[in-house]
Amino acid sequence: MDKPDIDEVPGARADLLCFLVATVAASHTLTREWRIDHVVESSRLWLARSGVSMHWLNRVLLGQLAMKIAKRELKAAGIAVRQSDVQVLFTGEMKLNHASSVVQKMMKLCKQSL
């Protein structure tokens, strides 16, 4: 059975983008490196866990947008990801923690970017 396209699931594209931004920001906070491999792997994991598909070119474009947001737009929007924030960005299952105020701010920014 084919998986539904990400755009057939309301809010899925914004959720994936926010997950990628959070992953990139958390990774940078911990390693001080901008790691594209984390974006690629996080995208694969999110899509598999969510049971949706996304064309490879759209994944690349969304990953680039996530890097841009994490590098430039978080700070401009007053969103700082500190080491103490990293754990609260995600649940124990490595899903976005929508109860986190940082995630809520990121999600708003991501929705505006789409």
N, C-alpha and C positions, 0 to 999 in steps of 0.2 A: 504494500500500500504506500502510495506517495504521501510525503509530508506536505502540509499546506504551505504556501508561500508566506513569508513573514508579513507581507502587506494584507493578507487575509485575516490576520489576527489583530484586532484593535489594540493599539498601544505597544505592540511588540517591537516595532522599529525604535521607538523612543526608549523603551526599556533596554534593548540591546546597546544602543548608543550610550546610555547612562552607565550601564555595566562596564562598557569599554573605557569610558572616561574615568570611572572610579578605579578600575584596574590599573590604568596607565598612571593616574595620579598616585595611587598607593605604591606602585612599583617604583616610581621616581622618588617618592618620599623615602623609601627604604634603601634604594640602591644609588640614587643620584644619577641614574642613567635613564634615557628615554628608550625603552625597549619595544621595538616593533614586533618581536617574536611573542611578547606577552599579549599583544593585541590580536595576533593571528590565532594563538592557542585559546585565548579567552573567547574569541568569536566562535570558534569551533565548539567549545564546551557549552556555551550558552545556547547555540542553535540545537545541538544534540539534546540537551536537557529540556529545552522548550518544545521539541518535536516539530520544528518548522524548518523550512529550507530558505536559502537566499542565494541568488546568483553570485558567482565568485567576484564579478566586477563590482557589484553592489557592496559586497563585503569589504573589498579593498577601499572603495570610496568612503564607506562608513568608518572604517578603521582610520583613514587619513583625517576625517572630520574629528574623530575622537582624539587623535593626537593633537590636532590644532586647538581643540577646546581645552584639553588638559594643559598644553604648553602656554597658551596665550589668554584664553578667555576666563578661566577659573579665577585667576588673580584679579583680572579687571572687574569681575563680578563680585569681588570680595569674598571668594571662597578659597580658604586655605586648608590644605590637607596636611595635617601634622602627623607625626608618628603615633601619637595617642589617638588619632582619628581612624587610623587604618583598620583596626579590628571592628569598629562600630559601623563601617561602611557595608559590611557583609554579614550575612547570617552564618551559622555553623555549617550550612550546606553550600556556602559560597554563592549565595544569591544576594541581590541587593537588599539591604536593610532599609525598607521604605519608612521605618519609624525614625531614622536618623535625620536630623535637620540638615546635615551636610548633603546627604543623598537627595533630600527634597529640593534643595537649592540647585544641585546638579541636574536633577530631572527637569526642573523649570527651564534651565539654560539649554538643555538638550532639546526639549520640545520647541523652544524658540529657534534653535539652529536648524531644525528640520523644515 
